[in-house]
Amino acid sequence: YCPADAASTAQAQLAALRKERGNLDGEIQSASKFLGSSAADRLEQVAQLEDEIKEIEGDISVLRAGEPLKQQGEDDARLVAEGEDELEKAESALTHINTQFTSSKGALEKVDAEVFRLQEGMEKAVAATRDLKRIATQSSQLLREPLEGPSQLPPDTDVDPMALHKETEAISTDVSELMQLRDGAYQYARRLSDAEISNTESLSDGTVKLGTKEYDDIYRIYAGEFDNIDGLDKKLRQAVAAHNHTTSTQMKIIQKMESAVKSFGDAINAEVAGVKISDLDSFQVKLVTEDRFSALCRDLKKQDAPTASDTMLSEDFYNGLQSFCTEFLATRAGQARMDMTKIIKDVEFIYQKNGLSEKKPQSDGTTSMVNAILLSVLMRRMTPSDVKIRMPIMFDEAGTIDHNNFPALVKSVEEHGYALFAAAPNLSMVMARDIGVHHNLSLFLLTDQDLIAPECEAIYRDNADIMKRLIAVEG
């Protein structure tokens, strides 16, 4: 044992202990400073600041997109209202014109058939009259001198009995043909008279009078009928032109309604574009229209509007348009309106996640979050811009929502003018932090009966004066 070595060793150990003590003192001072600044408060403040930054960024994006979309939504709503009014008038006019068109079409077909038969009869009558005049002239020339007596014939006149016989037979043949033509013309005239197309008094006694005066009278009567046919044809063409104009108006209204439905869906998607939910990049809604409405809109794009022309489109097109209006126009208080509950048959949700789109159902919490945000957006669009309302929205099983979604939920509901009530089976400080005011139902004991489910312990309400008063009374 060497005292000098022992002293040196003891001094080295003492220096090491002093150095270690200095390090420990530094760590104790750092820990004391960290503990003195309340680490939990600091973490909570940092989280709140980050949430506020996200909310401010969301507010900026929503404010930038909200105003033009709001104006577009109001314009679309006004366009739909105007379109429905125009469609009511057009449908009423279309029904009236269709009735007139059907009646006029049947009458015109009947008149066309009779006109065709009348034209044939008139042509035969004219030909018969021409032949009759020719025969009368020839007969007069042949019979004039013999009827005056043989003494009047020149002495050198040579009468050939055979030639005279041939001429007589020819005249007889012509007269027979004339009688056949006369009978045919009489039958056509009788059919027109029986059909009440003409009322010829010369036919009342069952005889045919082909004298000049009688023939002229019948001709004037039939000429008047032809004039009426021309007027009816003109009137029918005017009705067709009016019908086409109404049809063109209907086509434009339906096309405008298709555009309005699409614009409405686009406006909704623009409003929810800035909302962040769980692991979704974004979500969209798609309005699915009835198949017949979609098919009709596609046909209208292929079909040129008939405007005011007097040319009819295909009968299938008119029947399809009429069938659609009958199916999807609801009549209330004597007025026809488009039943949008039949036009829009479904609403699809399209979720964007990691750059991909999918339609499969999401978790209950995500679905509830999407429904709550969409409900608040739709309710605000139903409210006039100059009206401010405050309505409660009850959100049950709020604990199923991802805590990171609570700030967006509260912001979306409140900015649309609604008050959020959220209920959860267990007390959550995260929900209490984001929603604001909360109340533990287990603090109230009922004396008469148990109305509160055992698993329900807390109720959350943002900035509710009544809840604040209850809490004050409890305190």
Secondary structure as UniProt FT lines:
FT   HELIX           3..36
FT   HELIX           39..148
FT   HELIX           150..152
FT   TURN            155..156
FT   HELIX           161..194
FT   TURN            195..196
FT   HELIX           201..203
FT   TURN            204..205
FT   HELIX           212..272
FT   TURN            273..274
FT   TURN            278..279
FT   STRAND          282..289
FT   HELIX           291..302
FT   TURN            307..308
FT   HELIX           315..328
FT   STRAND          329..332
FT   TURN            333..334
FT   STRAND          335..338
FT   HELIX           340..343
FT   STRAND          344..353
FT   TURN            354..355
FT   STRAND          356..358
FT   HELIX           364..382
FT   TURN            385..386
FT   STRAND          391..395
FT   HELIX           398..400
FT   HELIX           403..405
FT   HELIX           406..415
FT   TURN            416..417
FT   STRAND          418..424
FT   HELIX           429..435
FT   STRAND          437..440
FT   HELIX           441..443
FT   TURN            454..455
FT   STRAND          458..461
FT   HELIX           465..474
//
